[in-house]
Amino acid sequence: MILVEETTPADAALPVAELRAHLRLGSGFALEAGAAEDRALAGFLRAAIAMIEGRTGKVLLRRDYRLLLEGWRDPACQPLPMAPVGRVAELAFEARDGARRAVPQAGWRLVEDAMRPWIAPRGAVLPSPPEGGRVLIRFTAGFADNWTGVPPDLAQAVVMLATRYYEDRGDDAARLALPVGVSALIERWRAVRVLCGRGAR
């Protein structure tokens, strides 16, 4: 499986002001305002978002992905690795020679499960990819385009983790473990393994 993020959130969509306010409350001192400082804070936020998304399988700010598969995981159900998914822009088969053929929507549908969406067949099984070929799925995932649409517990977890990264900047080891408070906030969002609609940790 190869998953490629095709778009990234703009800096304007990141909660830089919220992080700045959180840091001020924690230290009692206002941070120096300026473009350089804002870029630094945005970097800590992006790192925190990547960590939270990696631990939960949930995309906070909406963006586009490309998924390449050697074949269906199960011809009756193909889970998507990120959630929530709002649309599948393309589902196609790539032949060994690189030729691409769209899979008609009459043969599949998107099941928009909140924890782990999947591609389901409209009949008994999904259409079969060509021998030696690949499956290409382009989809859009994410809670919202703006930070106000991100679930509050996940939004708070990102700000808390970005604060930790800011305070421990230069200490790479500090980025490997999640603070207990952050772990508690994201626990209910952790990714589950899906077996055609039946979830399991």
Buried (B, 14 or more C-beta within 10 A) or exposed (E): EEEEBEEEBEBEBBBBEBBBBBBEEEEEEEBEEEEEEBEBBBBBBBBBBEBBBEBBBBBBBBBBBBBEBEBBBBEBBBBBBBBBBEEBEEBBBBBEEEEEEEBEEEBBEBBEBEBBBBBBBEEEEBBEBBEEBBBBBBBBBBBBEEBEEBBEBBBBBBBBBBBBBBEEEEEEEEBEEBBEEBBEBBEEBEBBEBBEEEEEE
